[in-house]
């Protein structure tokens, strides 16, 4: 399965208030019907607070 693009990740996280924990990111994406590749990427992020969409994308592409 290909890694999701930063755009796909941000579509799944649209409307989320930051800062947000990894669990918040995953729950929000699940609620918005994100596909499996986006959810897998979010679930594999470090367990910490993310301050912005850019912060999430930076960590997801690391």
Beta strands, then each sheet from edge to edge (+ up, - down):
strand 1: 20-21
strand 2: 49-50
sheet 1: 1+ 2-
end
